[in-house]
Amino acid sequence: MSLLELDGVDAYYENSHVLFDLDMTVEENEIIALLGRNGAGKTTTLRSIVGSTVTRREGEITFRGEDISSRSANQISRKGIKLVPEGRRVFPTLTVHENLQVAAETAVDPRPVEEMYDIFPVLDDLRGNNGQNLSGGEQQMLSVARALVQRPDLLLLDEPTEGLAPVIVDDLLEVLRNVVEEDVTVIITEQNVDFVLELSERAYIIDKGANAWDGTTEELENREELLDEYLSVSTADEAAD
Ligand SMILES: Nc1ncnc2c1ncn2[C@@H]1O[C@H](COP(=O)(O)OP(=O)(O)OP(=O)(O)O)[C@@H](O)[C@H]1O
């Protein structure tokens, strides 16, 4: 049994039909890249999995064999699926440590907050700083740490490199390499193709809300026509401009 399966998923915002018959399979401990141009439906795919924001979803979404497609966002969160949305949402007036504590307190079986400082040493030096005073990269690390402290089985990262300078992207890549050694399954959406190719073994490309291609990232690296056709090919340098 796969950890997560999407079978013929359609999703809507009000009357706007955005995902069409989408299929995806994720095995335990895989790192999956979800790629596609602006507006292709990557964020909507993640929202459909966690049951947030979309008005309606159809088709089957199973997690550990259980159909979660009609479950609420809260129920899905309690099953161990955590989304780190685009745009780094941390509590601005709470310190780094308080941000982590609040996340831990709302989890069923949290990890010790101190473990997050081992994974994210940058945050250790910033324990007493308010969320609003962190740089974009530091906020992104705190967002990921807040999700990780809740001991997720499946972590969904929506464009973690968005708006970050290249040097910070490198730091984030390093940290995420540690995260993926932590027994967590990850789906990561990105426009920065280089970044995800370094992290993930398998990729799905979606285009206009439907499956366009899937395969290993090793294969994708050698398929320039796919990158040209379906992705706004961006290097780490360009992505941060
Ligand atoms: N809250 C919303 N209400 C209505 N339409 C939306 C909403 N969010 C996204 N859409 C539309 O759904 C489509 C897919 O958007 P989505 O955000 O999933 O794409 P994406 O691949 O994540 O793109 P990006 O990289 O720009 O975030 C787009 O046409 C978008 O305009």
The ligand as an SDF file (V2000), in Angstrom:
LIG
                    3D

 31 33  0  0  0  0  0  0  0  0999 V2000
   -8.2820   30.7980   -3.8320 N   0  0  0  0  0  0  0  0  0  0  0  0
   -8.4940   30.7210   -5.1610 C   0  0  0  0  0  0  0  0  0  0  0  0
   -9.6840   31.0570   -5.7080 N   0  0  0  0  0  0  0  0  0  0  0  0
   -9.9120   30.9680   -7.0420 C   0  0  0  0  0  0  0  0  0  0  0  0
   -8.9860   30.5280   -7.9370 N   0  0  0  0  0  0  0  0  0  0  0  0
   -7.7820   30.1960   -7.4550 C   0  0  0  0  0  0  0  0  0  0  0  0
   -7.4660   30.2630   -6.0510 C   0  0  0  0  0  0  0  0  0  0  0  0
   -6.1870   29.8570   -5.8750 N   0  0  0  0  0  0  0  0  0  0  0  0
   -5.7260   29.5410   -7.1170 C   0  0  0  0  0  0  0  0  0  0  0  0
   -6.6710   29.7260   -8.0590 N   0  0  0  0  0  0  0  0  0  0  0  0
   -6.5460   29.4600   -9.5140 C   0  0  0  0  0  0  0  0  0  0  0  0
   -6.3120   28.0620   -9.6900 O   0  0  0  0  0  0  0  0  0  0  0  0
   -5.3590   27.8260  -10.7190 C   0  0  0  0  0  0  0  0  0  0  0  0
   -4.2010   27.0000  -10.1670 C   0  0  0  0  0  0  0  0  0  0  0  0
   -3.5190   27.7820   -9.2060 O   0  0  0  0  0  0  0  0  0  0  0  0
   -2.3990   27.2040   -8.2450 P   0  0  0  0  0  0  0  0  0  0  0  0
   -2.1070   28.2610   -7.2170 O   0  0  0  0  0  0  0  0  0  0  0  0
   -2.7830   25.8690   -7.7680 O   0  0  0  0  0  0  0  0  0  0  0  0
   -1.1860   27.0690   -9.2560 O   0  0  0  0  0  0  0  0  0  0  0  0
    0.3540   26.8600   -8.9560 P   0  0  0  0  0  0  0  0  0  0  0  0
    0.8240   25.8310   -9.9170 O   0  0  0  0  0  0  0  0  0  0  0  0
    0.5750   26.5990   -7.5100 O   0  0  0  0  0  0  0  0  0  0  0  0
    0.9360   28.2560   -9.3810 O   0  0  0  0  0  0  0  0  0  0  0  0
    1.9570   29.2460   -8.6300 P   0  0  0  0  0  0  0  0  0  0  0  0
    3.2790   28.6870   -8.8780 O   0  0  0  0  0  0  0  0  0  0  0  0
    1.7050   30.5190   -9.3610 O   0  0  0  0  0  0  0  0  0  0  0  0
    1.5600   29.2840   -7.1900 O   0  0  0  0  0  0  0  0  0  0  0  0
   -4.9480   29.1910  -11.2310 C   0  0  0  0  0  0  0  0  0  0  0  0
   -5.6970   29.4590  -12.3850 O   0  0  0  0  0  0  0  0  0  0  0  0
   -5.3390   30.1270  -10.1130 C   0  0  0  0  0  0  0  0  0  0  0  0
   -5.6620   31.4000  -10.6080 O   0  0  0  0  0  0  0  0  0  0  0  0
  1  2  1  0
  2  3  1  0
  2  7  2  0
  3  4  2  0
  4  5  1  0
  5  6  2  0
  6  7  1  0
  6 10  1  0
  7  8  1  0
  8  9  2  0
  9 10  1  0
 10 11  1  0
 11 12  1  0
 11 30  1  0
 12 13  1  0
 13 14  1  0
 13 28  1  0
 14 15  1  0
 15 16  1  0
 16 17  2  0
 16 18  1  0
 16 19  1  0
 19 20  1  0
 20 21  2  0
 20 22  1  0
 20 23  1  0
 23 24  1  0
 24 25  2  0
 24 26  1  0
 24 27  1  0
 28 29  1  0
 28 30  1  0
 30 31  1  0
M  END
$$$$
